[in-house]
Amino acid sequence: MKPSKKFLAVALSAAAVTSITAAGTLAYLTSQDTSVNTFTVGKVAITLDEAKVGPDGKALTGADAERVKENEYQNIIPGAILDKDPTVTVKADSADCYVFVAVRNYLTDPLAKKEYAYYLYDEDDWNYSYFIPYDSGYPNHITRDISRIDIYQYKGEAANSEGVIESSNEDISLGSLFYDGEMYVEGFAESADLENMMGNKVVVKAYAVQADNLETDDGKTGLEAADAMAMDFFADDENWK
């Protein structure tokens, strides 16, 4: 029995509807990709140490030689020349940075303006920036006041013309702040004088700050900004504990 034309028309219409419905379920043409950005935080890392000394204040040699964070000088007599070579090392892979070192000398009588131990700094490698008196505000013009924190900024061969120690994949030693790695004991100090000393320590502290993208709240940039930040750091007693 042949289907009627009417049945064929209905069947074809149903087939057409089914075909349209199927087409409506097809997914849109799409493509995707991913870009992953990994951020590694940079660093500025330094160390500060000095040669270990024996009871006579002289650096140990041979198998006994080592670098330490602290020394004890015993039975020191007036006029003695002591080995002391505080040395900053900028660690490998540190960012470009400025480096400062400050010395706080407690072997003084601030009222009498006397130093009972003193040093010379290496002018070829370090710039004497300024001092912070213990008992007054800052900044101050460079003068030789006994009661002070002396601050130096590195400018030697390891730095570029702007005073920046550039990043390296190796440690960079900046050499001793103290000229010839020595410190001197006053030759005519008397026992009565020593009773007025502020203390019995010479404390050396180092500070480094990144060189790039450096700006203070008041608009200072570059070395000027680094100077201001170093001053703030060394002026804070909490950073000397």
N, C-alpha and C positions, 0 to 999 in steps of 0.2 A: 504494500500500500504506500503510495507516495505521500509524503507530507504535503499539506496544503500550503499555498503561498503565504497565507496568513500565519501559519505556524512557523514557517521559515523566517518571516519578518520578525516575529517575536523572539525566536531563537537568536537571530543575528543581533537584535537589539540587546539581548541579555549578554551576549558575548562581548559586545562593544562596551557595555557598562562594566563588565568584569575586567576588561583590558584597561580601561581608564582608572579603575580602582587600584589595580596593581601598580600602575605608573605613579600613583599618588604616594606610595610607600617607599619609593626610591630615596636614598640619602642624597643630600647636596654634595657637590664636588668640593672637597676640602683638602688642605695641606697644613702641616704644622712643623715647627722646628723649635729648638730651645737654645738659648745662649746663657751659659752660667759664668758669672763673674766672681772670681775669688779675690778677696782683699786680704793682703798680708800686712799687718801693722808694722811700721818701721820701728827702729829702736835707736837710742843713744846710750851706749854703755861704756863706762870708764872704771878703772881701778886706780887706787893710790896706795903705794907701798914704799918701803925704804929698806936699805941693807940692815941686816941684824948686826948689832954691835955686842962686843964683849964688855966685861966690867970696866975696862979702861976707856970705853967710849970709841973704840976703833972697830971698823967693820970686820967681821969674821971672814976668813978666806978658806979656800980649799973645800973639803967635804963639809965644813961647818957653815959655809956661806949659804944664805937664804934671804928671801924677801919677806918682810913682816909688816904688819899693820901698826905695831907698837914696839917701842924700845924702852928700856930702863937704864938710865945712866947712873952709876953708883960711885960714891966717894970722889966726886969731881972736885978738882982743886982750881983756884983762880989761875987764869992764864991758859987753861987747857984748850986744845983744839979737838973738837969732837967730829966724828964722821956722822953726817946726817944728809941723806940725799932723797928727800921726798919726790917721787916720780909718778907722773900720771901716764897711764896707758889707755889709749882709745881702742876699744875692742873691735875685732874684725866685724865687718858688715854693719857698723854703726852708720847712721845717717850723717851727712855733712853737719859739722857742729862747731861751736865756739867753746873754748875751755878756759876756766878760771881756777885759780888756786888762792886761798886765803890763809894767812898765818895769824894765830892768836897767841901772843907771847905773854905768859903769866909770870915769867921770871923778871919782873919789873917792880919798881917802886914808883907808882904813878905820881905821888905827891912830890917826891924828890926828882922826878924826871930822869930816873936812872934805869938802864938796862943791865942786867947781870948776865945775860946771855944774848948774843946777837948773831946775825948772819948777813951775808951779802947775797943779792940775788943775781942770776945770770941775765944780764941786760941784753944779750944777743937773742935769747929765746923768750924772754918775758918782758911785758910792759907793766910798769908800776902804775896801776890805774888810780887808786885812791885809798883812803882809809876810812874806817868807821870808828870814831871814839866810843869807848864804852859808856860814857856818861852824857852823851848829847845826840842830837839828831844828825841826819845826813841828807844830802851829800855835802862833803867838805872839800875845799881846795887842798891839793897835795901839800902837806907840811909834815914835819917829823914830830908827831905827838907820841909820847910814850904809851899812853893808854889807848890802844887802838887795835883794830883788826886790819891788817894790810892785805890788799887785794891785788892780784896780778892776772893779766890776760896773756895767753900764749900767742906768740907771733913768730916763732922760729921757723926753721926750714921745713918742718912737717906741715905748716900752714901755707895757704896761698896768700896773695897780696892783700886780701881782705881779712886775713886772720882766721880763715875757715880751715879746719882740718877736714879734708875731703874723704868721702867714703872709700874704704879699701877692704879687700877680702883677707887682709892680714892685720894683726895687731900693730898699732903705731905707738911707740914710746916717745914721749915728749921730753925726756931727759929731766935732770934734777932742777928744781927751782933754786936750790941753794948753790951758790957759786962754788965750784970745786967739790961739791958734796960735803961741805963742812959748816960747823957752827962753832962759835967762839965764846969762851967764858971770860967775863971781865977779870982783868988782872989785879985790880986793887979793891975788890969788894971786901968788906969787913963783916965779921959775924953779926954785929949789931945791925948792919944794913940789911942782911938777909932776912931778919925777922920781919921786915916791912914788905917783903915780897907779896904780890897778889896770889901767888901759888907756886907750884913746882913743875909746871907742865908747859910745853910748847906744842900747841895743837895745830895741825895742818889739815885743811879740808879742801876738796876739789868739787867743782860744779861744772857740768856741761849742758848745753842747750842746743837744740836743732838750729841750723842756720837758715833753712828755707822757710818761706811763708811765716816769718816771725814778726809779730806786731803786738805792741802793748795797747792797753785800753786808751791811752792818751796819744796814740798815733806814732809812737817810735817804731822804727823798723831796723832790721839788720843788726849790726854791731851795737848801735845805740840802744836798741831794745834788749839785746843780750846783756849789756852793761847794767841796765836798770833791773833786769831780772836777777842778775848775780848779786847786786846790792841788796835787794829785798831778801834773797836767800841767806846771805851771810849776816845780815842785820838781825835775823830772827834767832834768839837764844835757843829756841827749841831745836834748831838744826845743828847745835854744837853739843848736844847731849849724847 
